[in-house]
Amino acid sequence: MIGMRKRSAVWSHFIEVNDKKARCRYCQINISFKCGSHGNLQRHMKAKHPFISIEHQQCEERQLEKESAQEQGQKATQAMRELSQPEPAQRTSEQHTVAEQPTISHYVDKPSTGRKAKQIDKQLVQMIAKGHHALRIVEEPEMKRLIQMVSHCPNYQLPCRKTVSEKILPQIYEELLAKAKRKVSESTAVCLTTDGWTSRINEHFIAVTAHLIDKNTNLCSILICCKQFSERHTSENLCNFLKEVMTEWQISHKIAAVVSDNAPNIINAVRLGEWKSIGCFAHLLNLIVQHGVAEISDVLHKVKAIVEFFQPKPTRTSKTYGCTKTTEFISPEAETRCFNPLECDI
């Protein structure tokens, strides 16, 4: 009767004193029980120790007993092999078999069946088609990682849109913001790049990005500000805006340089703040290209006309390669010879 009585999980928290009483392992109080019933023991655990799981201890003990049984089985197998004295090659094979016992990963990561895989592939295509997603989504590393994590958590349920926008996103934002501020605070010098643009609804925004070298000597770029700027774009207002951003991130004493375009207002704003101003090389190169294109505008117009001539009707393209069986040209003379774009007066 004692063996059957101890099958209950509650006995992992009590020590049997005699046939009628058991002592609690935590408060050392003797609790009476009758005829194998352990209702008093369960009530004692719920009333006096509500934060202790009754099943947890038993699971641990069962795990220990299982590990002990496996260890004893391995020892017995090893002893039998030594008594039988097998050949060296056979002994090596048997030892290799005992060492490679299956683990939980053998069952979790086993490949899916062909039918199930086809159903998942079909659902993937439906998601891409109905959601207007790009085909490259199946090659994105974060998407692959998401699928791998979900495959190990079959009971996972996707949150609703409201939960994502009001709970999950703010939590992740706060975590990333704290991480970014910690990385900026650990740096000794910071360079800023700033630029502004106007949206389609005529709202102006200004972005500020911090560039620094972290403690592992890696170059990092962190977007520290992207706000709507409704004030006038004067040098004083832009300078005050940059000072507010620096004060918020506590980097006013770490600014090595500020990179911007060649607009006079932002250059004067950097000078008012007494920071080192560096012109954006990409913006300067763009200006040079625009001035160079203006010098060859006549050539560009002729090249554009040639492209527009061939683009609407593919039959004209075939004429370039010697095809004379076409009537798409305007003049009859054009049908007797191949059109050569190089003959145009450029």
ABEGO torsion letter per residue (X at the ends): XAAAAAABAAAAABBBABAABBBBAAAGBBBBBBGGBAAAAAAAAAAABAABBAAAAAAAAAAAAAAAAAAAAAAAAAAAAAAAGBBAAAAAAAAAAAABBBBAAAAAABBBBAAAAAAAAAAAAAAAAAAGBBAAAAABAAAAAAAAAAAABAABBBBBAAAAAAAAAAAAAAAAAAAAAAAAAABABBBBBBBBBBBAAGBBBBBBBBBBBBAAGBBBBBBABBBBBABBBBAAAAAAAAAAAAAAAGAAAABABBBBBABAAAAAAAAAAGBBBBBBAAAAAAAAAAAAAAAAAAAAAAAAAAAAAAAABAAAAAAAAGBABBAABABAAAAABBBBAAABBX
